[in-house]
Amino acid sequence: MSTESFPVLELPVVLNTGADPRLVAVHFPLRNGNELRFTTLAGLVRLIGEPSFLLNLIGQCDGRMRLSAILNTYPNQRRSAALEALELLVAHRIVYPTEYLPALMSEWTSNSQPFMDRWLGDSTVATIERASRFRLPGDASARDRPAVKPSQVLALLRKRKSMDVSNDAVLGPPPADFAYEALRVAYGNTGQYRKTVPSAGALWPLSLWLAEPRPSNNQANLSWYDDSRDRLIPLQEISTPQLCSCFLPDTIQSSIVVGIALMFVCGDLRRVAAKYASRSFRYLMIEAGALLQNVHLLGAERDVGVRAIGGFGDAQVTSLLKLPDLMIPILVIAMGRHGTS
Ligand SMILES: Cc1cc2nc3c(=O)[nH]c(=O)nc-3n(C[C@H](O)[C@H](O)[C@H](O)COP(=O)(O)O)c2cc1C
């Protein structure tokens, strides 16, 4: 057996009031009498003594308050105790100077998890026992059910399904301009300060790339969608085998070969981290989910096949798209003509 450890961030051991960093607490404790317990990336941390003082201190580390401002909230005789306690919290990776946040966010994402480098095939995952879906225990009585009202959204949702991308499915490229239309519906602007999806803090940290394979010559066009200007910027040609190598064996390789278009949904951790600290990763995923459903609804309306593909290699996609540091691949959306269209 081997053990693998997470990358370790170089954190300052001594906080410097000259540099006066902003501080953010990324773990919050469970209190048990005189003890505070934190579950951190490095393991369980127990701090014993002065729990109210520590809780007050942690509460002030909100990502906006600078060290000096936090210390100034204490009377003179408590300031050195507050500084010492903050240094302890930083040493235990409970509080971070905000400039460390983007790198920390990367640690929390699948990108840097060593196990993401291993390809899990169906035969491996199939051995995991299926867990049943959540149900409330017992048989509580339900509210009366209102009648189903006619709804365009519901009508599209009833048509929505994932296109079959198995080897024997009849597939081809999506109709002309569908991919562009899908980018627009996925993440285009709908007003001066509004897009097709909600975004925490209106930060809109997602970015989209598009690969359009050309079956005739085993090449694909790679482009980046400039969503704020609604422009598709051609980048370079890539080879179909290179594109296929981003995905688990036998997932959508055969569909790529026949020209299925692929939208790569990536998220910029740096943009969300400064504001949302430990919630950043979650917020990226939520936004990407809303985007996926938009594309599914467009596919249902136009009768074009759409399928989310999560079985890709993070490292391969990062290298193919030349993603900058802390821009992480989240999802690939396959789009194409399917058997019935
Ligand atoms: C996050 C996510 C990842 C997915 N990854 C894959 C994938 O790697 N390969 C695949 O064939 N389908 C993938 N799917 C599609 C699901 O298999 C599909 O949505 C599910 O079987 C339900 O079918 P329906 O969408 O037609 O209702 C993914 C769906 C989601 C939401």
The ligand as a MOL file (V3000), in Angstrom:
LIG
                    3D

  0  0  0     0  0            999 V3000
M  V30 BEGIN CTAB
M  V30 COUNTS 31 33 0 0 0
M  V30 BEGIN ATOM
M  V30 1 C -22.6070 15.3480 -13.8540 0
M  V30 2 C -22.9980 14.3450 -14.9270 0
M  V30 3 C -22.0140 13.5600 -15.5020 0
M  V30 4 C -22.3460 12.6460 -16.5110 0
M  V30 5 N -21.3450 11.9220 -17.0920 0
M  V30 6 C -21.6350 11.0810 -18.1130 0
M  V30 7 C -20.5870 10.3650 -18.7870 0
M  V30 8 O -19.4120 10.5150 -18.4760 0
M  V30 9 N -20.9320 9.5280 -19.7990 0
M  V30 10 C -22.2260 9.3720 -20.1740 0
M  V30 11 O -22.4780 8.5990 -21.1260 0
M  V30 12 N -23.2480 10.0430 -19.5700 0
M  V30 13 C -22.9910 10.8900 -18.5490 0
M  V30 14 N -24.0080 11.6010 -17.9270 0
M  V30 15 C -25.4050 11.4650 -18.3730 0
M  V30 16 C -26.2350 10.5480 -17.4330 0
M  V30 17 O -25.8370 9.2190 -17.5850 0
M  V30 18 C -27.7250 10.7150 -17.7340 0
M  V30 19 O -28.1200 12.0450 -17.4360 0
M  V30 20 C -28.5610 9.7300 -16.9020 0
M  V30 21 O -28.3610 8.4180 -17.3720 0
M  V30 22 C -30.0660 10.0470 -16.9270 0
M  V30 23 O -30.5530 9.9930 -18.2420 0
M  V30 24 P -31.4090 11.2010 -18.8640 0
M  V30 25 O -30.5140 12.4150 -18.8570 0
M  V30 26 O -31.7550 10.7670 -20.2600 0
M  V30 27 O -32.5930 11.4210 -18.0070 0
M  V30 28 C -23.6900 12.5110 -16.9090 0
M  V30 29 C -24.6900 13.3080 -16.3170 0
M  V30 30 C -24.3480 14.2260 -15.3460 0
M  V30 31 C -25.4230 15.1100 -14.7390 0
M  V30 END ATOM
M  V30 BEGIN BOND
M  V30 1 1 1 2
M  V30 2 1 2 3
M  V30 3 2 2 30
M  V30 4 2 3 4
M  V30 5 1 4 5
M  V30 6 1 4 28
M  V30 7 2 5 6
M  V30 8 1 6 7
M  V30 9 1 6 13
M  V30 10 2 7 8
M  V30 11 1 7 9
M  V30 12 1 9 10
M  V30 13 2 10 11
M  V30 14 1 10 12
M  V30 15 2 12 13
M  V30 16 1 13 14
M  V30 17 1 14 15
M  V30 18 1 14 28
M  V30 19 1 15 16
M  V30 20 1 16 17
M  V30 21 1 16 18
M  V30 22 1 18 19
M  V30 23 1 18 20
M  V30 24 1 20 21
M  V30 25 1 20 22
M  V30 26 1 22 23
M  V30 27 1 23 24
M  V30 28 2 24 25
M  V30 29 1 24 26
M  V30 30 1 24 27
M  V30 31 2 28 29
M  V30 32 1 29 30
M  V30 33 1 30 31
M  V30 END BOND
M  V30 END CTAB
M  END
